[in-house]
């Protein structure tokens, strides 16, 4: 017997009536606690239901507020563009704030935030799904080049010499790794196949992924630019900023003798802004992409 049990026995032996009352009080307290829990259960359930209903009611309101903030930013940018045609200070302000965002990746509506570059605007959408199958394969590309040199010689007074021409072929090969994988869309269950040329991308069957697509606002055709693997907690950039710039022809001006500094500065600013947006989208997918169903409303880009 422990010291505590020994002391407890001695206390009961010394005053059994007091010990009995203490036991009754303890039992009564237990009964009251159970009764209070039973009474609180429906109240807590009702409160939880009200909280869920409130959140559901507030969701479209918050979305409307977020979209209004984005629209207000668009209006302000348009006004700056108009002023910039005549006002040097307005142009400087437009360039300084060109890549600013209204929302942040913590906001579920951040995917609605467009990417701006002067008069060009691009949008994003996300597809969430489960990987059904994945495989990598190498493809060999053959390139051939042909060169030909003509003959030479001279003829004078019926006499002279000629040398024949020559031709040569050069064949080169290169290996390109293609990653093909199938994904079942969380929203409608549709199974789609995707092919990307990215040696870093790692997937396996059963993993949950989010894929972000980018497209010009005047086009419905989107290009996958990043993929987030929720199970591995890894983000993969499919096309880096330089590739995105070339793919969509955002800024392809080549520097000349007089505008070299301006062109290079503009290009570097664009690539840095694209890199920042890709990082923000990765944070957004990590936080919101694991949810079931599409994150945004609107037409689906095939």
QUIJOGI-V309478 format. One record per residue. PSI is psi in radians with two decimals (* if undefined). OMEGA is omega in radians with two decimals (NA if undefined). NEAR is the number of other ideal C-beta (glycine too) atoms within 10 Angstrom. Layout:
PSI_OMEGA_NEAR + PSI_OMEGA_NEAR
//
This chain:
2.37_-3.12_7 + 2.91_3.13_7 + -0.69_-3.12_7 + -0.78_3.13_8 + -0.63_3.13_9 + -0.78_3.11_10 + -0.68_3.14_10 + -0.73_3.14_13 + -0.73_-3.14_12 + -0.66_3.14_9 + -0.69_3.13_13 + -0.73_3.13_14 + -0.63_-3.09_9 + -0.63_-3.09_9 + 1.34_-3.10_11 + -0.58_-3.13_10 + -0.75_3.12_7 + -0.69_3.12_11 + -0.68_3.13_15 + -0.73_3.11_11 + -0.70_3.12_11 + -0.69_3.13_13 + -0.69_3.11_11 + -0.73_3.13_10 + -0.70_3.13_10 + -0.74_3.14_10 + -0.71_3.12_10 + -0.70_3.12_10 + -0.70_3.11_10 + -0.74_3.14_10 + -0.72_-3.14_10 + -0.66_3.14_10 + -0.74_3.10_10 + -0.77_-3.14_10 + -0.75_3.13_10 + -0.69_3.12_10 + -0.70_3.13_10 + -0.66_3.11_9 + -0.61_-3.08_9 + -0.46_-3.06_11 + -0.94_3.14_10 + -0.57_3.12_9 + -0.78_3.11_9 + -0.70_3.12_10 + -0.76_3.13_10 + -0.71_3.12_10 + -0.72_3.11_11 + -0.71_3.11_10 + -0.74_3.11_10 + -0.69_3.13_10 + -0.73_3.12_10 + -0.74_3.12_10 + -0.70_3.12_10 + -0.76_3.13_10 + -0.71_3.13_10 + -0.65_3.12_9 + -0.63_-3.08_9 + -0.43_-3.06_11 + -0.93_3.12_12 + -0.53_3.11_9 + -0.80_3.12_9 + -0.67_3.12_13 + -0.77_3.13_16 + -0.70_3.12_11 + -0.72_3.13_12 + -0.78_3.14_18 + -0.63_3.09_14 + -0.71_3.11_11 + -0.71_3.10_16 + -0.75_3.12_18 + -0.69_3.10_11 + -0.69_3.11_11 + -0.66_3.10_18 + -0.76_3.14_14 + -0.76_-3.13_10 + -0.71_3.10_14 + -0.71_3.12_19 + -0.72_3.11_12 + -0.71_3.12_12 + -0.65_3.12_19 + -0.72_3.13_15 + -0.75_3.13_12 + -0.59_-3.08_15 + -0.40_3.13_17 + -0.47_-3.11_8 + -0.32_-3.00_8 + 2.08_-3.14_13 + -0.69_-3.14_9 + -0.68_3.12_9 + -0.66_3.11_16 + -0.74_3.12_15 + -0.69_3.12_12 + -0.67_3.12_14 + -0.76_3.14_21 + -0.68_-3.11_15 + -0.63_-3.07_11 + 0.18_-3.02_13 + -0.70_-3.06_17 + 0.15_3.14_16 + 2.59_3.09_12 + 2.66_-3.13_18 + -0.69_-3.13_20 + 3.13_3.07_19 + 2.86_-3.06_11 + -0.32_3.09_19 + -0.41_-3.12_10 + 2.27_-3.11_19 + -0.36_3.14_18 + 0.13_-3.12_20 + -0.51_-3.13_23 + -0.35_3.12_21 + -0.21_-3.08_21 + 2.06_-3.13_24 + 2.86_3.05_16 + 2.22_-3.06_22 + 2.44_2.98_19 + 1.78_-3.04_18 + -2.05_-3.10_15 + 0.02_3.13_8 + 2.48_3.12_15 + 2.41_-3.10_14 + 2.57_-3.14_21 + 2.95_-3.11_20 + 2.68_2.92_21 + 2.82_-3.04_20 + 2.45_3.00_19 + 2.20_3.09_24 + 2.45_3.12_23 + -3.12_-3.13_21 + 2.37_3.13_17 + 2.19_3.13_18 + -0.62_-3.10_14 + 2.58_-3.14_13 + 2.44_3.11_17 + 2.60_3.09_10 + 2.53_3.08_14 + 2.61_3.12_10 + 2.38_3.05_8 + 2.37_3.12_10 + 2.15_3.11_8 + 2.26_3.11_9 + 2.33_3.07_8 + 2.35_3.14_9 + 2.46_3.09_8 + 2.60_-3.09_9 + 2.34_3.08_8 + 2.53_-3.12_9 + 2.33_3.06_9 + 2.29_-3.08_10 + 2.90_3.12_8 + 2.96_3.14_9 + 2.82_3.10_10 + -2.97_-3.14_9 + 2.70_3.05_8 + 2.24_3.12_9 + 2.21_3.13_6 + 0.64_3.10_5 + -0.04_-3.14_5 + 2.69_3.10_7 + -2.92_3.13_9 + 2.66_3.13_8 + 2.51_3.04_9 + 2.44_-3.07_9 + 2.80_3.09_9 + 3.10_-3.13_9 + 2.62_3.12_10 + 2.59_3.10_8 + 2.57_3.09_9 + 2.50_3.08_9 + 2.17_-3.12_9 + 2.28_3.11_8 + 2.68_-3.14_9 + 2.67_3.10_8 + 2.54_3.13_9 + 2.27_3.11_8 + 2.22_3.14_11 + 2.18_3.13_13 + 2.32_3.12_14 + 2.07_3.12_20 + 2.32_3.13_13 + 2.64_3.12_22 + 2.43_-3.12_16 + 2.36_3.03_24 + 2.08_-3.11_13 + 2.28_-3.14_16 + -0.48_-3.03_20 + -0.92_-3.03_13 + 0.00_3.11_10 + 0.06_-3.12_8 + 2.42_3.13_13 + 2.23_-3.10_12 + 2.62_3.14_14 + 2.39_3.14_10 + 2.47_3.06_16 + 2.26_3.10_10 + 2.67_3.06_17 + 1.51_-3.11_12 + 1.93_-3.07_16 + -0.29_-3.10_11 + -0.34_-3.05_9 + 2.21_-3.13_18 + 2.13_3.14_14 + 2.74_2.97_21 + 2.81_-3.08_12 + 2.38_3.09_11 + -0.21_-3.12_9 + 2.64_3.13_18 + 2.27_-3.09_18 + 2.74_2.96_24 + 2.32_-3.14_25 + 2.24_3.14_23 + 2.32_-3.12_25 + 2.53_-3.14_18 + 2.49_3.11_22 + 2.65_3.05_17 + 2.62_-3.08_15 + -0.40_-3.13_11 + 0.23_3.14_9 + 2.60_3.10_12 + 0.01_-3.10_11 + 2.08_-3.12_9 + 2.67_3.12_20 + 2.23_3.12_15 + 2.22_-3.13_16 + -0.31_3.14_25 + 2.71_3.11_23 + 2.36_3.12_25 + 2.19_3.09_25 + 1.89_-3.05_20 + -0.62_-3.13_16 + -0.72_3.13_14 + -0.18_-3.08_14 + 0.85_-3.13_8 + 2.45_3.05_17 + 2.40_3.14_18 + 2.15_3.05_19 + 2.01_-3.12_19 + -0.82_3.07_22 + 2.18_-3.14_21 + 3.00_-3.08_14 + -0.73_3.14_20 + -0.69_3.12_13 + -0.69_3.10_14 + -0.73_3.11_23 + -0.79_3.12_18 + -0.72_-3.07_12 + -0.76_-3.10_12 + -0.03_3.14_20 + 0.77_-3.07_9 + -0.87_3.13_19 + 1.78_-3.05_16 + 0.20_-3.14_9 + 2.35_3.12_10 + 2.44_-3.11_8 + 2.44_3.06_14 + -2.93_-3.08_9 + -0.67_-3.03_5 + -0.38_-3.06_8 + 0.35_-3.06_13 + -0.81_-3.10_11 + -0.78_-3.11_9 + -0.77_-3.11_12 + -0.82_-3.12_15 + -0.67_3.11_11 + -0.77_3.13_13 + -0.76_-3.13_17 + -0.78_3.14_19 + -0.68_3.11_10 + -0.72_3.12_16 + -0.84_-3.11_21 + -0.67_3.11_17 + -0.70_3.13_12 + -0.69_3.09_18 + -0.71_3.12_24 + -0.72_3.10_15 + -0.74_-3.12_13 + -0.66_3.10_22 + -0.70_3.10_20 + -0.68_3.12_14 + -0.70_3.11_16 + -0.61_3.09_26 + -0.77_3.11_21 + -0.66_3.13_15 + -0.81_-3.14_25 + -0.68_3.14_25 + -0.61_-3.07_17 + -0.68_-3.00_15 + -0.27_-2.98_19 + -0.33_-3.09_23 + -0.13_3.13_15 + 2.65_3.11_12 + 2.43_3.07_8 + 2.95_3.14_9 + 2.65_-3.11_17 + -0.40_-3.02_22 + 2.84_3.07_15 + 2.70_3.12_8 + -3.12_-3.10_9 + 2.53_3.09_7 + 2.38_3.11_15 + 2.10_3.14_14 + *_NA_8
//
